[in-house]
C-alpha cells in the first residue's frame, strides 16, 4: 500500500533526543499493547474529545512511516514480546486500508478496534473476523449520546451494531465516557444488555459539582448492588469487575501490571502517532516530554509516566485495588501542579473511586466470589477485555 506523507505541520519538533542506556527496560514484562493511530482525522466532533487539547485531533491525516519501518521497529524493540494491537485514532476506520495491510502482515497478533461506531458497517469481514474486541464509544442512552456526539449518532451506531453482530467472533464492548451527571442506572443497564461488556470512564473535565458527584455516587451504588445480586450471573461492567477481582485476588495486579497503574502507561502500552512518534498516553501526545520513542528513527525508552513522590496515592484507602487509576490525571494535577485541574477533576474522580470501593466492600466480595458459579469466576479473573481497557474508571 502506498502511504502519503503528512501535509499538515506537526505541533512540535520531531528530532529525537539521545537515547541513553537504562537499567529499566522500555517494556516491562512479556507483553506489549501496540496502539496504532491510523489517522488523527475524525468524522465526529465530540464535545469532550481529549485529543482536542494541544491541537492533536485532525493534525495528521496519513501515516508517515512505512510498514517496513514499523516491522523493523517491532523486530528490534519488541522482540520476544507477546504483541496485541489496538487500532485507534482519530477515527481509525477512516484508514481501513492501513488496518487491512497490517493484519495481513501480522496474522499472528491479537487485534482490537476502538471506534465511534459510525462506519462499522462498511468494514470488510477480513477485518471483523480478526478482532478479539471492538470498543464502541457511546455516552449512555440516545439523548445523552446525541448531545455529546451529534444528532442521530446513537441510532446510527445501534444500526451498525446490529449489522455486524453476527460477523464478529470477538466481543463487543460499550466504551462509555461518563460525562453527564444525569445518566441513569437504567441507561447503563440497557447497555449491558446490548453489548457483551460495558466499560465506563469518568470524563476528565470540569463536571463534578457537589450535586453531580452525589448523582454519580447514587448510580454507582445501584450498579454495585446489581453486580452482587446474583452470583450465578455476571453483570458485565468492567470497572466493577476489575475492582472486585483486585480485592479478591490482589496478586493479579502484580502479575499483570507489576503493581503499577492498570492503564498500562507505565509498563507495556505504546501509542504510535501517524508520524511515527511514540507516547505512553494518547491524551498527552501534545507534551514533548512525554515522547518515549520513534518508529522511523527506531528507538524506544521507558515510559516517562511513572509514580512520583508528589502523587498522594500510596496512603489512599483505594490504592490496593485502584493502583493510581489515571496517570495522566496524576501527572497534570501533582507533577505539573495544576491546582485547578486537581481540585475540579482529579480529586472528585478519586472520591468516586473510593466510593465504589466502599460499596463493593459492603457486599463482602470474598464471600460472594466463593459462592459464584465457575463461569462467573473465570470471567471475573481472566476477562480478555481487561487487556484493552484501563479496568479503573
C-alpha positions in Angstrom: 0.0 0.0 0.0 1.3 3.5 -0.9 1.3 5.9 2.1 1.4 9.6 1.6 3.3 11.9 4.0 1.6 14.3 6.4 0.5 17.5 4.7 -0.2 19.5 7.8 2.6 20.7 10.2 3.3 18.8 13.3 2.9 20.7 16.6 6.4 20.3 18.0 9.8 19.3 16.8 10.2 15.6 15.9 14.0 15.5 16.4 14.5 12.7 18.9 16.7 13.1 22.0 19.8 11.0 22.7 18.5 7.7 24.0 20.8 6.6 26.9 21.2 3.1 28.1 18.9 2.5 31.0 18.6 -0.3 33.5 14.9 -0.2 33.3 13.6 -2.0 30.2 11.5 0.0 27.7 8.7 -2.5 28.0 8.2 -4.1 31.5 7.0 -7.8 31.3 6.4 -10.2 28.4 3.5 -8.4 26.7 3.1 -5.2 24.8 0.0 -3.4 23.5 0.8 -1.7 20.3 -1.8 1.1 19.9 -1.6 2.2 16.3 -3.3 5.6 15.5 -4.2 5.1 11.8 -5.2 8.7 11.4 -5.9 11.7 13.6 -8.9 12.7 11.5 -12.4 12.0 12.8 -15.9 12.3 11.3 -17.4 13.4 14.6 -16.8 16.4 16.9 -17.5 15.1 20.4 -17.7 18.0 22.8 -15.3 16.4 25.4 -12.7 15.0 22.9 -9.4 14.6 24.8 -7.4 14.9 21.6 -8.6 18.4 21.1 -6.1 19.5 23.8 -2.9 20.7 22.2 -4.3 20.7 18.7 -3.8 16.9 18.2 -7.1 15.9 16.6 -7.1 16.4 12.9 -3.4 17.4 12.8 -2.2 14.3 10.9 -4.2 12.8 8.1 -2.0 10.0 6.8 0.6 7.5 8.2 4.1 8.8 7.5 6.2 5.8 8.2 6.3 2.7 6.0 5.3 -0.8 7.1 8.9 -1.9 6.6 10.0 0.7 9.1 7.3 -0.4 11.5 8.3 -4.1 11.1 12.0 -3.1 11.7 10.9 -1.3 14.9 9.0 -4.4 16.1 11.9 -6.7 15.3 14.4 -4.5 17.3 12.4 -3.0 20.2 9.7 -5.6 20.8 11.5 -8.9 20.1 10.3 -11.8 22.2 7.2 -10.0 23.4 3.6 -11.1 23.1 2.1 -8.4 20.9 -1.6 -7.4 20.8 -2.7 -4.4 18.7 -5.4 -1.8 19.1 -6.4 0.4 16.1 -7.0 3.9 17.4 -7.5 7.4 16.2 -9.0 9.9 15.4 -11.4 7.5 13.9 -9.3 4.5 12.9 -11.9 3.1 10.4 -11.2 6.2 8.2 -8.0 4.4 7.2 -9.1 0.8 6.9 -6.5 0.1 4.2 -3.8 0.5 6.8 -5.7 -1.9 9.1 -6.0 -4.5 6.4 -2.4 -4.4 5.3 -1.1 -4.6 8.9 -3.4 -7.5 9.7 -2.2 -9.3 6.6 1.5 -8.8 7.5 0.9 -10.0 11.1 -1.9 -12.6 11.3 -0.4 -14.0 14.5 -1.3 -10.9 16.6 -4.5 -10.3 18.5 -6.5 -7.2 17.5 -8.9 -4.7 18.9 -10.6 -1.7 17.4 -11.6 1.4 19.3 -14.2 3.3 17.2 -17.1 5.7 17.3 -19.1 3.0 15.5 -20.5 5.2 12.7 -18.5 3.4 10.0 -18.6 -0.1 11.3 -21.0 -1.5 8.7 -18.5 -0.6 5.9 -15.7 -2.8 7.3 -15.0 -6.0 5.4 -15.2 -9.4 7.0 -11.4 -9.8 6.7 -11.1 -7.1 9.4 -14.1 -8.0 11.5 -13.2 -11.7 11.7 -9.9 -10.9 13.3 -11.0 -8.6 16.0 -10.9 -10.0 19.5 -12.8 -7.0 20.8 -14.4 -3.9 19.5 -14.7 -0.9 21.8 -17.6 1.3 20.6 -18.0 4.7 22.0 -21.3 5.8 23.4 -22.3 8.1 26.3 -25.3 6.4 27.7 -28.7 6.4 26.0 -29.9 8.2 22.9 -30.4 11.6 24.4 -27.1 11.9 26.1 -25.1 10.3 23.3 -26.5 12.6 20.7 -26.0 15.6 22.9 -22.2 15.0 23.0 -21.7 13.4 19.6 -24.3 14.8 17.3 -27.9 14.2 16.3 -28.8 10.7 15.1 -25.4 9.2 16.1 -26.8 6.8 18.7 -29.3 5.3 16.3 -26.7 5.0 13.6 -24.3 3.2 16.0 -27.1 0.8 17.1 -28.0 0.0 13.5 -24.3 -0.7 12.7 -24.1 -2.9 15.9 -27.0 -5.0 14.6 -25.4 -5.2 11.1 -22.1 -6.6 12.3 -23.0 -8.6 15.4 -23.2 -11.9 13.6 -20.0 -11.1 11.6 -17.8 -10.6 14.7 -16.4 -13.6 16.6 -14.9 -11.4 19.3 -16.6 -9.3 22.0 -18.5 -6.0 21.6 -17.8 -3.5 24.4 -19.6 -0.2 25.1 -17.0 2.4 25.9 -19.0 4.9 27.9 -17.5 8.3 28.8 -19.5 9.3 31.9 -19.8 12.9 31.0 -23.3 13.7 32.0 -24.3 13.6 35.7 -27.9 12.8 34.8 -27.0 9.4 33.3 -29.2 6.8 35.0 -28.6 3.2 36.2 -31.2 2.1 33.7 -29.2 3.5 30.8 -26.1 1.7 31.8 -28.1 -1.5 32.5 -29.5 -1.2 29.0 -26.0 -1.0 27.5 -25.1 -4.2 29.5 -27.9 -6.0 27.6 -26.9 -4.5 24.2 -23.2 -5.3 24.5 -21.1 -8.1 25.9 -19.4 -5.7 28.3 -19.7 -2.0 29.4 -16.6 0.0 30.2 -17.3 3.4 31.7 -14.7 6.1 32.3 -15.2 9.3 34.3 -14.8 12.3 32.0 -11.6 14.3 32.6 -13.4 17.6 32.6 -15.0 20.0 34.9 -18.2 18.1 35.5 -18.0 17.5 39.3 -20.1 20.0 41.2 -21.2 18.6 44.5 -24.7 17.6 43.2 -23.1 15.9 40.2 -20.9 13.8 42.4 -23.9 12.9 44.5 -25.8 11.7 41.4 -22.9 9.6 40.2 -22.4 8.0 43.6 -26.1 7.0 43.7 -25.8 5.3 40.3 -22.5 3.6 41.4 -24.3 2.2 44.4 -27.1 0.8 42.2 -24.5 -0.7 39.8 -22.6 -2.4 42.6 -25.9 -3.7 44.2 -26.8 -5.1 40.8 -23.4 -6.7 40.4 -23.7 -8.7 43.6 -27.4 -9.6 43.3 -26.8 -13.0 41.7 -23.5 -15.0 42.0 -24.7 -17.2 39.1 -24.7 -14.4 36.6 -22.0 -11.8 35.8 -23.1 -8.2 35.5 -20.5 -7.3 32.8 -19.4 -3.8 34.0 -15.7 -3.7 33.6 -14.7 -1.2 36.3 -16.7 -3.1 38.9 -15.4 -6.5 37.6 -11.8 -5.3 37.8 -12.2 -3.7 41.2 -13.8 -6.9 42.6 -11.1 -9.0 41.1 -8.3 -6.8 42.6 -10.0 -7.1 46.0 -10.5 -10.9 45.8 -7.2 -11.6 44.0 -4.8 -8.8 44.8 -1.8 -10.7 43.4 -3.2 -10.2 39.9 -2.1 -6.5 39.8 1.4 -7.6 40.4 1.3 -10.4 37.9 -0.2 -8.4 35.1 0.8 -4.8 35.7 3.8 -5.2 38.1 1.9 -3.4 40.8 1.6 -0.2 38.7 -1.3 1.6 37.0 -3.7 -0.7 35.2 -4.0 1.7 32.3 -0.6 0.2 31.3 1.1 3.5 30.5 3.9 2.8 33.0 4.6 -0.7 31.8 3.6 -2.0 28.4 1.4 0.2 26.2 2.9 2.4 23.4 0.8 4.7 21.2 2.2 5.3 17.8 1.1 8.5 16.1 0.7 8.6 12.3 4.0 10.4 12.0 5.8 7.6 13.9 6.3 9.3 17.3 5.5 7.2 20.3 3.8 8.2 23.6 2.7 6.3 26.6 -0.7 8.0 26.9 -2.9 9.1 23.9 -4.2 12.1 25.9 -0.7 13.6 26.4 0.7 13.5 22.8 0.9 17.3 22.8 3.6 17.3 25.5 7.2 16.9 24.2 8.5 15.5 27.5 6.1 12.5 27.0 7.7 11.2 23.8 9.2 7.8 24.5 10.2 6.6 21.1 10.0 6.9 17.3 9.2 4.3 14.6 11.3 6.0 11.8 14.4 6.5 14.0 13.8 3.1 15.6 14.3 4.0 19.3 12.3 3.3 22.4 12.9 4.2 26.1 10.9 3.5 29.3 7.6 5.4 29.8 8.1 8.8 31.4 4.7 8.3 33.2 5.9 6.7 36.4 4.9 7.0 40.1 6.2 10.3 41.5 6.8 11.5 45.1 4.2 14.3 44.6 1.4 11.8 43.9 -0.6 11.1 47.0 -1.7 7.6 46.1 0.3 5.3 48.4 -1.6 6.3 51.5 -5.1 6.2 49.9 -7.6 3.6 51.1 -8.3 2.7 47.4 -4.7 2.1 46.4 -4.9 -1.7 46.9 -7.4 -2.0 44.1 -7.0 1.2 42.2 -3.2 1.4 41.7 -3.2 5.1 40.8 -6.1 4.9 38.2 -5.2 7.5 35.6 -1.5 8.5 35.4 -2.4 11.4 33.0 -4.6 12.9 35.7 -2.0 12.5 38.4 0.8 13.9 36.2 -1.1 17.0 35.4 -2.5 17.5 38.9 0.5 16.8 41.0 3.7 16.8 38.9 2.7 19.7 36.7 1.0 21.1 39.8 -2.2 22.2 38.0 -4.1 23.1 41.2 -7.4 23.9 39.3 -7.4 20.6 37.5 -6.5 18.8 40.7 -9.5 20.4 42.6 -12.1 20.2 39.8 -11.2 16.9 38.1 -8.8 14.6 39.8 -9.9 14.8 43.5 -13.6 14.3 42.6 -12.8 11.3 40.5 -10.7 9.8 43.3 -13.7 10.4 45.6 -15.9 8.4 43.2 -13.4 5.6 43.0 -13.2 5.4 46.8 -17.0 5.3 47.0 -17.1 2.5 44.5 -14.6 0.5 46.6 -16.6 1.1 49.8 -19.8 -0.1 48.1 -18.0 -3.2 46.9 -16.7 -3.9 50.4 -20.3 -3.6 51.8 -21.2 -6.7 49.9 -18.3 -8.8 51.2 -16.7 -9.6 47.7 -14.7 -12.6 49.0 -17.8 -14.4 50.3 -19.7 -13.6 47.1 -16.8 -14.9 45.0 -16.8 -18.1 47.0 -20.4 -18.7 46.0 -20.1 -17.6 42.4 -20.7 -20.0 39.5 -17.5 -21.3 37.9 -18.1 -19.4 34.6 -18.5 -16.2 36.6 -15.3 -16.8 38.5 -13.4 -17.4 35.2 -14.8 -14.3 33.6 -14.0 -12.2 36.6 -10.5 -13.5 36.8 -9.4 -13.7 33.2 -11.7 -11.4 31.1 -9.7 -10.6 27.9 -11.2 -7.1 27.7 -9.1 -6.2 30.8 -6.1 -6.2 28.4 -7.7 -3.5 26.3 -9.2 -1.1 28.8 -8.0 0.6 32.0 -10.1 -1.5 34.3 -10.5 1.5 36.6 -12.8 4.3 35.5 
